[in-house]
Amino acid sequence: MRTARMKGGNDMYKCGKCGAKIAKLLPETAIRCPACSNKILYKERAPVAKEIKAR
Ligand SMILES: [Zn+2]
């Protein structure tokens, strides 16, 4: 058996209207904001520490 759930990791989405964060649970399901039912969501990556060159 294949474990398709492990693919892609845990994506986070941010509502474009109220800014609420939504965790994508089901890949095949259309996600919407639970707070304001907005469908326009921005994909948000996990916070990554950027490497900045100090001068
Ligand atoms: Zn919202």
mmCIF file of the protein (N, C-alpha, C, O) and its ligand, coordinates in Angstrom:
data_MODEL
# 
_entry.id   MODEL 
# 
loop_
_entity.id 
_entity.type 
_entity.pdbx_number_of_molecules 
1 polymer     1 
2 non-polymer 1 
# 
_entity_poly.entity_id                      1 
_entity_poly.type                           'polypeptide(L)' 
_entity_poly.nstd_linkage                   no 
_entity_poly.nstd_monomer                   no 
_entity_poly.pdbx_seq_one_letter_code       MRTARMKGGNDMYKCGKCGAKIAKLLPETAIRCPACSNKILYKERAPVAKEIKAR 
_entity_poly.pdbx_seq_one_letter_code_can   MRTARMKGGNDMYKCGKCGAKIAKLLPETAIRCPACSNKILYKERAPVAKEIKAR 
_entity_poly.pdbx_strand_id                 A 
# 
loop_
_entity_poly_seq.entity_id 
_entity_poly_seq.num 
_entity_poly_seq.mon_id 
_entity_poly_seq.hetero 
1 1  MET n 
1 2  ARG n 
1 3  THR n 
1 4  ALA n 
1 5  ARG n 
1 6  MET n 
1 7  LYS n 
1 8  GLY n 
1 9  GLY n 
1 10 ASN n 
1 11 ASP n 
1 12 MET n 
1 13 TYR n 
1 14 LYS n 
1 15 CYS n 
1 16 GLY n 
1 17 LYS n 
1 18 CYS n 
1 19 GLY n 
1 20 ALA n 
1 21 LYS n 
1 22 ILE n 
1 23 ALA n 
1 24 LYS n 
1 25 LEU n 
1 26 LEU n 
1 27 PRO n 
1 28 GLU n 
1 29 THR n 
1 30 ALA n 
1 31 ILE n 
1 32 ARG n 
1 33 CYS n 
1 34 PRO n 
1 35 ALA n 
1 36 CYS n 
1 37 SER n 
1 38 ASN n 
1 39 LYS n 
1 40 ILE n 
1 41 LEU n 
1 42 TYR n 
1 43 LYS n 
1 44 GLU n 
1 45 ARG n 
1 46 ALA n 
1 47 PRO n 
1 48 VAL n 
1 49 ALA n 
1 50 LYS n 
1 51 GLU n 
1 52 ILE n 
1 53 LYS n 
1 54 ALA n 
1 55 ARG n 
# 
loop_
_struct_asym.id 
_struct_asym.entity_id 
A 1 
B 2 
# 
loop_
_chem_comp.id 
_chem_comp.type 
_chem_comp.mon_nstd_flag 
ALA 'L-peptide linking' y 
ARG 'L-peptide linking' y 
ASN 'L-peptide linking' y 
ASP 'L-peptide linking' y 
CYS 'L-peptide linking' y 
GLU 'L-peptide linking' y 
GLY 'peptide linking'   y 
ILE 'L-peptide linking' y 
LEU 'L-peptide linking' y 
LYS 'L-peptide linking' y 
MET 'L-peptide linking' y 
PRO 'L-peptide linking' y 
SER 'L-peptide linking' y 
THR 'L-peptide linking' y 
TYR 'L-peptide linking' y 
VAL 'L-peptide linking' y 
ZN  non-polymer         . 
# 
_pdbx_entity_nonpoly.entity_id   2 
_pdbx_entity_nonpoly.name        ? 
_pdbx_entity_nonpoly.comp_id     ZN 
# 
_pdbx_nonpoly_scheme.asym_id         B 
_pdbx_nonpoly_scheme.entity_id       2 
_pdbx_nonpoly_scheme.mon_id          ZN 
_pdbx_nonpoly_scheme.ndb_seq_num     1 
_pdbx_nonpoly_scheme.pdb_seq_num     101 
_pdbx_nonpoly_scheme.auth_seq_num    101 
_pdbx_nonpoly_scheme.pdb_mon_id      ZN 
_pdbx_nonpoly_scheme.auth_mon_id     ZN 
_pdbx_nonpoly_scheme.pdb_strand_id   A 
_pdbx_nonpoly_scheme.pdb_ins_code    . 
# 
loop_
_atom_site.group_PDB 
_atom_site.id 
_atom_site.type_symbol 
_atom_site.label_atom_id 
_atom_site.label_alt_id 
_atom_site.label_comp_id 
_atom_site.label_asym_id 
_atom_site.label_entity_id 
_atom_site.label_seq_id 
_atom_site.pdbx_PDB_ins_code 
_atom_site.Cartn_x 
_atom_site.Cartn_y 
_atom_site.Cartn_z 
_atom_site.occupancy 
_atom_site.B_iso_or_equiv 
_atom_site.pdbx_formal_charge 
_atom_site.auth_seq_id 
_atom_site.auth_comp_id 
_atom_site.auth_asym_id 
_atom_site.auth_atom_id 
_atom_site.pdbx_PDB_model_num 
ATOM   1   N  N  . MET A 1 1  ? 0.848   -1.200 0.000  1.00 0.00 ? 1   MET A N  1 
ATOM   2   C  CA . MET A 1 1  ? 0.000   0.000  0.000  1.00 0.00 ? 1   MET A CA 1 
ATOM   3   C  C  . MET A 1 1  ? 0.884   1.250  0.000  1.00 0.00 ? 1   MET A C  1 
ATOM   4   O  O  . MET A 1 1  ? 1.949   1.293  0.615  1.00 0.00 ? 1   MET A O  1 
ATOM   5   N  N  . ARG A 1 2  ? 0.398   2.249  -0.708 1.00 0.00 ? 2   ARG A N  1 
ATOM   6   C  CA . ARG A 1 2  ? 1.180   3.486  -0.786 1.00 0.00 ? 2   ARG A CA 1 
ATOM   7   C  C  . ARG A 1 2  ? 0.635   4.511  0.200  1.00 0.00 ? 2   ARG A C  1 
ATOM   8   O  O  . ARG A 1 2  ? -0.570  4.627  0.422  1.00 0.00 ? 2   ARG A O  1 
ATOM   9   N  N  . THR A 1 3  ? 1.540   5.219  0.757  1.00 0.00 ? 3   THR A N  1 
ATOM   10  C  CA . THR A 1 3  ? 1.121   6.244  1.709  1.00 0.00 ? 3   THR A CA 1 
ATOM   11  C  C  . THR A 1 3  ? 1.142   7.605  1.023  1.00 0.00 ? 3   THR A C  1 
ATOM   12  O  O  . THR A 1 3  ? 2.128   8.340  1.079  1.00 0.00 ? 3   THR A O  1 
ATOM   13  N  N  . ALA A 1 4  ? 0.041   7.913  0.383  1.00 0.00 ? 4   ALA A N  1 
ATOM   14  C  CA . ALA A 1 4  ? -0.040  9.167  -0.367 1.00 0.00 ? 4   ALA A CA 1 
ATOM   15  C  C  . ALA A 1 4  ? -0.190  10.366 0.559  1.00 0.00 ? 4   ALA A C  1 
ATOM   16  O  O  . ALA A 1 4  ? 0.023   11.509 0.155  1.00 0.00 ? 4   ALA A O  1 
ATOM   17  N  N  . ARG A 1 5  ? -0.547  10.100 1.765  1.00 0.00 ? 5   ARG A N  1 
ATOM   18  C  CA . ARG A 1 5  ? -0.758  11.219 2.692  1.00 0.00 ? 5   ARG A CA 1 
ATOM   19  C  C  . ARG A 1 5  ? 0.545   11.912 3.062  1.00 0.00 ? 5   ARG A C  1 
ATOM   20  O  O  . ARG A 1 5  ? 0.568   13.085 3.434  1.00 0.00 ? 5   ARG A O  1 
ATOM   21  N  N  . MET A 1 6  ? 1.600   11.172 2.951  1.00 0.00 ? 6   MET A N  1 
ATOM   22  C  CA . MET A 1 6  ? 2.880   11.729 3.363  1.00 0.00 ? 6   MET A CA 1 
ATOM   23  C  C  . MET A 1 6  ? 3.438   12.706 2.332  1.00 0.00 ? 6   MET A C  1 
ATOM   24  O  O  . MET A 1 6  ? 4.405   13.421 2.594  1.00 0.00 ? 6   MET A O  1 
ATOM   25  N  N  . LYS A 1 7  ? 2.813   12.723 1.163  1.00 0.00 ? 7   LYS A N  1 
ATOM   26  C  CA . LYS A 1 7  ? 3.326   13.551 0.093  1.00 0.00 ? 7   LYS A CA 1 
ATOM   27  C  C  . LYS A 1 7  ? 2.975   15.032 0.288  1.00 0.00 ? 7   LYS A C  1 
ATOM   28  O  O  . LYS A 1 7  ? 1.844   15.365 0.644  1.00 0.00 ? 7   LYS A O  1 
ATOM   29  N  N  . GLY A 1 8  ? 3.911   15.881 0.061  1.00 0.00 ? 8   GLY A N  1 
ATOM   30  C  CA . GLY A 1 8  ? 3.639   17.312 0.070  1.00 0.00 ? 8   GLY A CA 1 
ATOM   31  C  C  . GLY A 1 8  ? 3.809   17.980 1.420  1.00 0.00 ? 8   GLY A C  1 
ATOM   32  O  O  . GLY A 1 8  ? 3.891   19.204 1.511  1.00 0.00 ? 8   GLY A O  1 
ATOM   33  N  N  . GLY A 1 9  ? 3.860   17.181 2.458  1.00 0.00 ? 9   GLY A N  1 
ATOM   34  C  CA . GLY A 1 9  ? 4.009   17.794 3.773  1.00 0.00 ? 9   GLY A CA 1 
ATOM   35  C  C  . GLY A 1 9  ? 2.750   18.524 4.187  1.00 0.00 ? 9   GLY A C  1 
ATOM   36  O  O  . GLY A 1 9  ? 1.672   18.256 3.656  1.00 0.00 ? 9   GLY A O  1 
ATOM   37  N  N  . ASN A 1 10 ? 2.872   19.426 5.111  1.00 0.00 ? 10  ASN A N  1 
ATOM   38  C  CA . ASN A 1 10 ? 1.707   20.151 5.597  1.00 0.00 ? 10  ASN A CA 1 
ATOM   39  C  C  . ASN A 1 10 ? 1.730   21.587 5.083  1.00 0.00 ? 10  ASN A C  1 
ATOM   40  O  O  . ASN A 1 10 ? 2.506   22.428 5.537  1.00 0.00 ? 10  ASN A O  1 
ATOM   41  N  N  . ASP A 1 11 ? 0.857   21.826 4.128  1.00 0.00 ? 11  ASP A N  1 
ATOM   42  C  CA . ASP A 1 11 ? 0.783   23.167 3.556  1.00 0.00 ? 11  ASP A CA 1 
ATOM   43  C  C  . ASP A 1 11 ? -0.144  24.040 4.388  1.00 0.00 ? 11  ASP A C  1 
ATOM   44  O  O  . ASP A 1 11 ? -1.147  23.586 4.937  1.00 0.00 ? 11  ASP A O  1 
ATOM   45  N  N  . MET A 1 12 ? 0.226   25.278 4.455  1.00 0.00 ? 12  MET A N  1 
ATOM   46  C  CA . MET A 1 12 ? -0.626  26.222 5.167  1.00 0.00 ? 12  MET A CA 1 
ATOM   47  C  C  . MET A 1 12 ? -1.133  27.269 4.195  1.00 0.00 ? 12  MET A C  1 
ATOM   48  O  O  . MET A 1 12 ? -0.419  27.707 3.294  1.00 0.00 ? 12  MET A O  1 
ATOM   49  N  N  . TYR A 1 13 ? -2.362  27.655 4.394  1.00 0.00 ? 13  TYR A N  1 
ATOM   50  C  CA . TYR A 1 13 ? -2.949  28.678 3.550  1.00 0.00 ? 13  TYR A CA 1 
ATOM   51  C  C  . TYR A 1 13 ? -3.417  29.858 4.387  1.00 0.00 ? 13  TYR A C  1 
ATOM   52  O  O  . TYR A 1 13 ? -3.808  29.719 5.546  1.00 0.00 ? 13  TYR A O  1 
ATOM   53  N  N  . LYS A 1 14 ? -3.364  31.001 3.766  1.00 0.00 ? 14  LYS A N  1 
ATOM   54  C  CA . LYS A 1 14 ? -3.776  32.205 4.470  1.00 0.00 ? 14  LYS A CA 1 
ATOM   55  C  C  . LYS A 1 14 ? -4.925  32.856 3.715  1.00 0.00 ? 14  LYS A C  1 
ATOM   56  O  O  . LYS A 1 14 ? -4.861  33.040 2.499  1.00 0.00 ? 14  LYS A O  1 
ATOM   57  N  N  . CYS A 1 15 ? -5.954  33.196 4.434  1.00 0.00 ? 15  CYS A N  1 
ATOM   58  C  CA . CYS A 1 15 ? -7.119  33.816 3.827  1.00 0.00 ? 15  CYS A CA 1 
ATOM   59  C  C  . CYS A 1 15 ? -6.764  35.204 3.295  1.00 0.00 ? 15  CYS A C  1 
ATOM   60  O  O  . CYS A 1 15 ? -6.133  36.007 3.983  1.00 0.00 ? 15  CYS A O  1 
ATOM   61  N  N  . GLY A 1 16 ? -7.181  35.468 2.062  1.00 0.00 ? 16  GLY A N  1 
ATOM   62  C  CA . GLY A 1 16 ? -6.865  36.752 1.456  1.00 0.00 ? 16  GLY A CA 1 
ATOM   63  C  C  . GLY A 1 16 ? -7.779  37.861 1.939  1.00 0.00 ? 16  GLY A C  1 
ATOM   64  O  O  . GLY A 1 16 ? -7.562  39.030 1.617  1.00 0.00 ? 16  GLY A O  1 
ATOM   65  N  N  . LYS A 1 17 ? -8.772  37.517 2.688  1.00 0.00 ? 17  LYS A N  1 
ATOM   66  C  CA . LYS A 1 17 ? -9.742  38.506 3.139  1.00 0.00 ? 17  LYS A CA 1 
ATOM   67  C  C  . LYS A 1 17 ? -9.529  38.890 4.598  1.00 0.00 ? 17  LYS A C  1 
ATOM   68  O  O  . LYS A 1 17 ? -9.393  40.067 4.930  1.00 0.00 ? 17  LYS A O  1 
ATOM   69  N  N  . CYS A 1 18 ? -9.502  37.872 5.469  1.00 0.00 ? 18  CYS A N  1 
ATOM   70  C  CA . CYS A 1 18 ? -9.395  38.183 6.893  1.00 0.00 ? 18  CYS A CA 1 
ATOM   71  C  C  . CYS A 1 18 ? -8.044  37.758 7.472  1.00 0.00 ? 18  CYS A C  1 
ATOM   72  O  O  . CYS A 1 18 ? -7.726  38.063 8.622  1.00 0.00 ? 18  CYS A O  1 
ATOM   73  N  N  . GLY A 1 19 ? -7.265  37.059 6.668  1.00 0.00 ? 19  GLY A N  1 
ATOM   74  C  CA . GLY A 1 19 ? -5.920  36.712 7.116  1.00 0.00 ? 19  GLY A CA 1 
ATOM   75  C  C  . GLY A 1 19 ? -5.857  35.500 8.022  1.00 0.00 ? 19  GLY A C  1 
ATOM   76  O  O  . GLY A 1 19 ? -4.818  35.231 8.625  1.00 0.00 ? 19  GLY A O  1 
ATOM   77  N  N  . ALA A 1 20 ? -6.946  34.771 8.128  1.00 0.00 ? 20  ALA A N  1 
ATOM   78  C  CA . ALA A 1 20 ? -6.935  33.580 8.972  1.00 0.00 ? 20  ALA A CA 1 
ATOM   79  C  C  . ALA A 1 20 ? -6.107  32.485 8.306  1.00 0.00 ? 20  ALA A C  1 
ATOM   80  O  O  . ALA A 1 20 ? -6.078  32.365 7.081  1.00 0.00 ? 20  ALA A O  1 
ATOM   81  N  N  . LYS A 1 21 ? -5.455  31.713 9.116  1.00 0.00 ? 21  LYS A N  1 
ATOM   82  C  CA . LYS A 1 21 ? -4.630  30.649 8.573  1.00 0.00 ? 21  LYS A CA 1 
ATOM   83  C  C  . LYS A 1 21 ? -5.416  29.344 8.535  1.00 0.00 ? 21  LYS A C  1 
ATOM   84  O  O  . LYS A 1 21 ? -6.093  28.963 9.490  1.00 0.00 ? 21  LYS A O  1 
ATOM   85  N  N  . ILE A 1 22 ? -5.295  28.680 7.396  1.00 0.00 ? 22  ILE A N  1 
ATOM   86  C  CA . ILE A 1 22 ? -6.029  27.432 7.213  1.00 0.00 ? 22  ILE A CA 1 
ATOM   87  C  C  . ILE A 1 22 ? -5.041  26.332 6.852  1.00 0.00 ? 22  ILE A C  1 
ATOM   88  O  O  . ILE A 1 22 ? -4.195  26.500 5.974  1.00 0.00 ? 22  ILE A O  1 
ATOM   89  N  N  . ALA A 1 23 ? -5.162  25.226 7.532  1.00 0.00 ? 23  ALA A N  1 
ATOM   90  C  CA . ALA A 1 23 ? -4.315  24.085 7.215  1.00 0.00 ? 23  ALA A CA 1 
ATOM   91  C  C  . ALA A 1 23 ? -5.007  23.223 6.175  1.00 0.00 ? 23  ALA A C  1 
ATOM   92  O  O  . ALA A 1 23 ? -6.174  22.861 6.322  1.00 0.00 ? 23  ALA A O  1 
ATOM   93  N  N  . LYS A 1 24 ? -4.278  22.907 5.138  1.00 0.00 ? 24  LYS A N  1 
ATOM   94  C  CA . LYS A 1 24 ? -4.848  22.082 4.086  1.00 0.00 ? 24  LYS A CA 1 
ATOM   95  C  C  . LYS A 1 24 ? -4.838  20.629 4.537  1.00 0.00 ? 24  LYS A C  1 
ATOM   96  O  O  . LYS A 1 24 ? -3.783  20.039 4.770  1.00 0.00 ? 24  LYS A O  1 
ATOM   97  N  N  . LEU A 1 25 ? -6.013  20.080 4.651  1.00 0.00 ? 25  LEU A N  1 
ATOM   98  C  CA . LEU A 1 25 ? -6.107  18.719 5.159  1.00 0.00 ? 25  LEU A CA 1 
ATOM   99  C  C  . LEU A 1 25 ? -6.308  17.718 4.026  1.00 0.00 ? 25  LEU A C  1 
ATOM   100 O  O  . LEU A 1 25 ? -5.619  16.701 3.952  1.00 0.00 ? 25  LEU A O  1 
ATOM   101 N  N  . LEU A 1 26 ? -7.244  18.014 3.160  1.00 0.00 ? 26  LEU A N  1 
ATOM   102 C  CA . LEU A 1 26 ? -7.544  17.093 2.076  1.00 0.00 ? 26  LEU A CA 1 
ATOM   103 C  C  . LEU A 1 26 ? -7.147  17.717 0.747  1.00 0.00 ? 26  LEU A C  1 
ATOM   104 O  O  . LEU A 1 26 ? -7.656  18.780 0.391  1.00 0.00 ? 26  LEU A O  1 
ATOM   105 N  N  . PRO A 1 27 ? -6.262  17.087 0.018  1.00 0.00 ? 27  PRO A N  1 
ATOM   106 C  CA . PRO A 1 27 ? -5.780  17.642 -1.248 1.00 0.00 ? 27  PRO A CA 1 
ATOM   107 C  C  . PRO A 1 27 ? -6.880  17.754 -2.295 1.00 0.00 ? 27  PRO A C  1 
ATOM   108 O  O  . PRO A 1 27 ? -6.845  18.653 -3.135 1.00 0.00 ? 27  PRO A O  1 
ATOM   109 N  N  . GLU A 1 28 ? -7.845  16.861 -2.256 1.00 0.00 ? 28  GLU A N  1 
ATOM   110 C  CA . GLU A 1 28 ? -8.872  16.829 -3.286 1.00 0.00 ? 28  GLU A CA 1 
ATOM   111 C  C  . GLU A 1 28 ? -10.055 17.707 -2.944 1.00 0.00 ? 28  GLU A C  1 
ATOM   112 O  O  . GLU A 1 28 ? -10.985 17.840 -3.740 1.00 0.00 ? 28  GLU A O  1 
ATOM   113 N  N  . THR A 1 29 ? -10.029 18.296 -1.794 1.00 0.00 ? 29  THR A N  1 
ATOM   114 C  CA . THR A 1 29 ? -11.160 19.091 -1.343 1.00 0.00 ? 29  THR A CA 1 
ATOM   115 C  C  . THR A 1 29 ? -10.866 20.575 -1.498 1.00 0.00 ? 29  THR A C  1 
ATOM   116 O  O  . THR A 1 29 ? -9.785  21.051 -1.151 1.00 0.00 ? 29  THR A O  1 
ATOM   117 N  N  . ALA A 1 30 ? -11.831 21.283 -2.014 1.00 0.00 ? 30  ALA A N  1 
ATOM   118 C  CA . ALA A 1 30 ? -11.681 22.722 -2.121 1.00 0.00 ? 30  ALA A CA 1 
ATOM   119 C  C  . ALA A 1 30 ? -11.710 23.332 -0.729 1.00 0.00 ? 30  ALA A C  1 
ATOM   120 O  O  . ALA A 1 30 ? -12.609 23.081 0.073  1.00 0.00 ? 30  ALA A O  1 
ATOM   121 N  N  . ILE A 1 31 ? -10.707 24.129 -0.480 1.00 0.00 ? 31  ILE A N  1 
ATOM   122 C  CA . ILE A 1 31 ? -10.630 24.693 0.863  1.00 0.00 ? 31  ILE A CA 1 
ATOM   123 C  C  . ILE A 1 31 ? -11.141 26.125 0.867  1.00 0.00 ? 31  ILE A C  1 
ATOM   124 O  O  . ILE A 1 31 ? -10.991 26.854 -0.112 1.00 0.00 ? 31  ILE A O  1 
ATOM   125 N  N  . ARG A 1 32 ? -11.728 26.503 1.945  1.00 0.00 ? 32  ARG A N  1 
ATOM   126 C  CA . ARG A 1 32 ? -12.183 27.877 2.084  1.00 0.00 ? 32  ARG A CA 1 
ATOM   127 C  C  . ARG A 1 32 ? -11.982 28.309 3.532  1.00 0.00 ? 32  ARG A C  1 
ATOM   128 O  O  . ARG A 1 32 ? -11.791 27.492 4.433  1.00 0.00 ? 32  ARG A O  1 
ATOM   129 N  N  . CYS A 1 33 ? -12.031 29.589 3.713  1.00 0.00 ? 33  CYS A N  1 
ATOM   130 C  CA . CYS A 1 33 ? -11.801 30.108 5.042  1.00 0.00 ? 33  CYS A CA 1 
ATOM   131 C  C  . CYS A 1 33 ? -12.956 29.750 5.976  1.00 0.00 ? 33  CYS A C  1 
ATOM   132 O  O  . CYS A 1 33 ? -14.112 30.021 5.649  1.00 0.00 ? 33  CYS A O  1 
ATOM   133 N  N  . PRO A 1 34 ? -12.672 29.157 7.113  1.00 0.00 ? 34  PRO A N  1 
ATOM   134 C  CA . PRO A 1 34 ? -13.730 28.799 8.068  1.00 0.00 ? 34  PRO A CA 1 
ATOM   135 C  C  . PRO A 1 34 ? -14.335 30.017 8.752  1.00 0.00 ? 34  PRO A C  1 
ATOM   136 O  O  . PRO A 1 34 ? -15.432 29.947 9.306  1.00 0.00 ? 34  PRO A O  1 
ATOM   137 N  N  . ALA A 1 35 ? -13.623 31.122 8.710  1.00 0.00 ? 35  ALA A N  1 
ATOM   138 C  CA . ALA A 1 35 ? -14.104 32.306 9.411  1.00 0.00 ? 35  ALA A CA 1 
ATOM   139 C  C  . ALA A 1 35 ? -15.052 33.130 8.555  1.00 0.00 ? 35  ALA A C  1 
ATOM   140 O  O  . ALA A 1 35 ? -16.104 33.562 9.028  1.00 0.00 ? 35  ALA A O  1 
ATOM   141 N  N  . CYS A 1 36 ? -14.682 33.352 7.288  1.00 0.00 ? 36  CYS A N  1 
ATOM   142 C  CA . CYS A 1 36 ? -15.492 34.238 6.442  1.00 0.00 ? 36  CYS A CA 1 
ATOM   143 C  C  . CYS A 1 36 ? -15.904 33.579 5.135  1.00 0.00 ? 36  CYS A C  1 
ATOM   144 O  O  . CYS A 1 36 ? -16.477 34.230 4.261  1.00 0.00 ? 36  CYS A O  1 
ATOM   145 N  N  . SER A 1 37 ? -15.618 32.304 4.998  1.00 0.00 ? 37  SER A N  1 
ATOM   146 C  CA . SER A 1 37 ? -16.025 31.535 3.819  1.00 0.00 ? 37  SER A CA 1 
ATOM   147 C  C  . SER A 1 37 ? -15.419 32.063 2.530  1.00 0.00 ? 37  SER A C  1 
ATOM   148 O  O  . SER A 1 37 ? -15.954 31.847 1.442  1.00 0.00 ? 37  SER A O  1 
ATOM   149 N  N  . ASN A 1 38 ? -14.320 32.742 2.662  1.00 0.00 ? 38  ASN A N  1 
ATOM   150 C  CA . ASN A 1 38 ? -13.649 33.243 1.480  1.00 0.00 ? 38  ASN A CA 1 
ATOM   151 C  C  . ASN A 1 38 ? -12.894 32.109 0.801  1.00 0.00 ? 38  ASN A C  1 
ATOM   152 O  O  . ASN A 1 38 ? -12.275 31.275 1.462  1.00 0.00 ? 38  ASN A O  1 
ATOM   153 N  N  . LYS A 1 39 ? -12.952 32.091 -0.517 1.00 0.00 ? 39  LYS A N  1 
ATOM   154 C  CA . LYS A 1 39 ? -12.290 31.012 -1.254 1.00 0.00 ? 39  LYS A CA 1 
ATOM   155 C  C  . LYS A 1 39 ? -10.905 31.406 -1.749 1.00 0.00 ? 39  LYS A C  1 
ATOM   156 O  O  . LYS A 1 39 ? -10.126 30.564 -2.197 1.00 0.00 ? 39  LYS A O  1 
ATOM   157 N  N  . ILE A 1 40 ? -10.620 32.669 -1.663 1.00 0.00 ? 40  ILE A N  1 
ATOM   158 C  CA . ILE A 1 40 ? -9.321  33.125 -2.145 1.00 0.00 ? 40  ILE A CA 1 
ATOM   159 C  C  . ILE A 1 40 ? -8.295  33.003 -1.032 1.00 0.00 ? 40  ILE A C  1 
ATOM   160 O  O  . ILE A 1 40 ? -8.258  33.795 -0.090 1.00 0.00 ? 40  ILE A O  1 
ATOM   161 N  N  . LEU A 1 41 ? -7.478  31.994 -1.177 1.00 0.00 ? 41  LEU A N  1 
ATOM   162 C  CA . LEU A 1 41 ? -6.482  31.745 -0.142 1.00 0.00 ? 41  LEU A CA 1 
ATOM   163 C  C  . LEU A 1 41 ? -5.089  31.810 -0.749 1.00 0.00 ? 41  LEU A C  1 
ATOM   164 O  O  . LEU A 1 41 ? -4.872  31.423 -1.897 1.00 0.00 ? 41  LEU A O  1 
ATOM   165 N  N  . TYR A 1 42 ? -4.184  32.293 0.021  1.00 0.00 ? 42  TYR A N  1 
ATOM   166 C  CA . TYR A 1 42 ? -2.803  32.349 -0.418 1.00 0.00 ? 42  TYR A CA 1 
ATOM   167 C  C  . TYR A 1 42 ? -2.006  31.231 0.234  1.00 0.00 ? 42  TYR A C  1 
ATOM   168 O  O  . TYR A 1 42 ? -2.107  30.964 1.432  1.00 0.00 ? 42  TYR A O  1 
ATOM   169 N  N  . LYS A 1 43 ? -1.228  30.606 -0.591 1.00 0.00 ? 43  LYS A N  1 
ATOM   170 C  CA . LYS A 1 43 ? -0.422  29.529 -0.051 1.00 0.00 ? 43  LYS A CA 1 
ATOM   171 C  C  . LYS A 1 43 ? 0.731   30.111 0.749  1.00 0.00 ? 43  LYS A C  1 
ATOM   172 O  O  . LYS A 1 43 ? 1.434   31.018 0.303  1.00 0.00 ? 43  LYS A O  1 
ATOM   173 N  N  . GLU A 1 44 ? 0.898   29.574 1.912  1.00 0.00 ? 44  GLU A N  1 
ATOM   174 C  CA . GLU A 1 44 ? 1.921   30.108 2.793  1.00 0.00 ? 44  GLU A CA 1 
ATOM   175 C  C  . GLU A 1 44 ? 2.882   28.992 3.189  1.00 0.00 ? 44  GLU A C  1 
ATOM   176 O  O  . GLU A 1 44 ? 2.478   27.920 3.641  1.00 0.00 ? 44  GLU A O  1 
ATOM   177 N  N  . ARG A 1 45 ? 4.108   29.271 3.013  1.00 0.00 ? 45  ARG A N  1 
ATOM   178 C  CA . ARG A 1 45 ? 5.103   28.259 3.367  1.00 0.00 ? 45  ARG A CA 1 
ATOM   179 C  C  . ARG A 1 45 ? 5.460   28.347 4.835  1.00 0.00 ? 45  ARG A C  1 
ATOM   180 O  O  . ARG A 1 45 ? 5.255   29.363 5.499  1.00 0.00 ? 45  ARG A O  1 
ATOM   181 N  N  . ALA A 1 46 ? 5.993   27.262 5.306  1.00 0.00 ? 46  ALA A N  1 
ATOM   182 C  CA . ALA A 1 46 ? 6.458   27.247 6.683  1.00 0.00 ? 46  ALA A CA 1 
ATOM   183 C  C  . ALA A 1 46 ? 7.598   28.245 6.819  1.00 0.00 ? 46  ALA A C  1 
ATOM   184 O  O  . ALA A 1 46 ? 8.420   28.396 5.915  1.00 0.00 ? 46  ALA A O  1 
ATOM   185 N  N  . PRO A 1 47 ? 7.634   28.917 7.947  1.00 0.00 ? 47  PRO A N  1 
ATOM   186 C  CA . PRO A 1 47 ? 8.670   29.931 8.148  1.00 0.00 ? 47  PRO A CA 1 
ATOM   187 C  C  . PRO A 1 47 ? 10.076  29.341 8.055  1.00 0.00 ? 47  PRO A C  1 
ATOM   188 O  O  . PRO A 1 47 ? 10.456  28.416 8.772  1.00 0.00 ? 47  PRO A O  1 
ATOM   189 N  N  . VAL A 1 48 ? 10.810  29.927 7.140  1.00 0.00 ? 48  VAL A N  1 
ATOM   190 C  CA . VAL A 1 48 ? 12.185  29.446 6.939  1.00 0.00 ? 48  VAL A CA 1 
ATOM   191 C  C  . VAL A 1 48 ? 13.155  30.561 7.274  1.00 0.00 ? 48  VAL A C  1 
ATOM   192 O  O  . VAL A 1 48 ? 12.995  31.698 6.832  1.00 0.00 ? 48  VAL A O  1 
ATOM   193 N  N  . ALA A 1 49 ? 14.119  30.233 8.026  1.00 0.00 ? 49  ALA A N  1 
ATOM   194 C  CA . ALA A 1 49 ? 15.122  31.230 8.383  1.00 0.00 ? 49  ALA A CA 1 
ATOM   195 C  C  . ALA A 1 49 ? 15.998  31.531 7.164  1.00 0.00 ? 49  ALA A C  1 
ATOM   196 O  O  . ALA A 1 49 ? 16.666  30.652 6.620  1.00 0.00 ? 49  ALA A O  1 
ATOM   197 N  N  . LYS A 1 50 ? 15.974  32.772 6.764  1.00 0.00 ? 50  LYS A N  1 
ATOM   198 C  CA . LYS A 1 50 ? 16.785  33.144 5.609  1.00 0.00 ? 50  LYS A CA 1 
ATOM   199 C  C  . LYS A 1 50 ? 18.194  33.520 6.024  1.00 0.00 ? 50  LYS A C  1 
ATOM   200 O  O  . LYS A 1 50 ? 18.453  34.075 7.092  1.00 0.00 ? 50  LYS A O  1 
ATOM   201 N  N  . GLU A 1 51 ? 19.069  33.187 5.124  1.00 0.00 ? 51  GLU A N  1 
ATOM   202 C  CA . GLU A 1 51 ? 20.458  33.483 5.408  1.00 0.00 ? 51  GLU A CA 1 
ATOM   203 C  C  . GLU A 1 51 ? 20.814  34.846 4.803  1.00 0.00 ? 51  GLU A C  1 
ATOM   204 O  O  . GLU A 1 51 ? 20.748  35.037 3.589  1.00 0.00 ? 51  GLU A O  1 
ATOM   205 N  N  . ILE A 1 52 ? 21.175  35.744 5.634  1.00 0.00 ? 52  ILE A N  1 
ATOM   206 C  CA . ILE A 1 52 ? 21.480  37.093 5.172  1.00 0.00 ? 52  ILE A CA 1 
ATOM   207 C  C  . ILE A 1 52 ? 22.939  37.401 5.405  1.00 0.00 ? 52  ILE A C  1 
ATOM   208 O  O  . ILE A 1 52 ? 23.483  37.162 6.483  1.00 0.00 ? 52  ILE A O  1 
ATOM   209 N  N  . LYS A 1 53 ? 23.556  37.931 4.381  1.00 0.00 ? 53  LYS A N  1 
ATOM   210 C  CA . LYS A 1 53 ? 24.970  38.266 4.529  1.00 0.00 ? 53  LYS A CA 1 
ATOM   211 C  C  . LYS A 1 53 ? 25.152  39.560 5.296  1.00 0.00 ? 53  LYS A C  1 
ATOM   212 O  O  . LYS A 1 53 ? 24.618  40.603 4.920  1.00 0.00 ? 53  LYS A O  1 
ATOM   213 N  N  . ALA A 1 54 ? 25.883  39.481 6.336  1.00 0.00 ? 54  ALA A N  1 
ATOM   214 C  CA . ALA A 1 54 ? 26.169  40.673 7.133  1.00 0.00 ? 54  ALA A CA 1 
ATOM   215 C  C  . ALA A 1 54 ? 27.391  41.383 6.528  1.00 0.00 ? 54  ALA A C  1 
ATOM   216 O  O  . ALA A 1 54 ? 28.373  40.760 6.125  1.00 0.00 ? 54  ALA A O  1 
ATOM   217 N  N  . ARG A 1 55 ? 27.280  42.691 6.489  1.00 0.00 ? 55  ARG A N  1 
ATOM   218 C  CA . ARG A 1 55 ? 28.404  43.433 5.893  1.00 0.00 ? 55  ARG A CA 1 
ATOM   219 C  C  . ARG A 1 55 ? 29.247  44.080 6.984  1.00 0.00 ? 55  ARG A C  1 
ATOM   220 O  O  . ARG A 1 55 ? 30.237  44.747 6.685  1.00 0.00 ? 55  ARG A O  1 
HETATM 221 ZN ZN . ZN  B 2 .  ? -11.245 34.613 5.934  1.00 0.00 2 101 ZN  A ZN 1 
# 
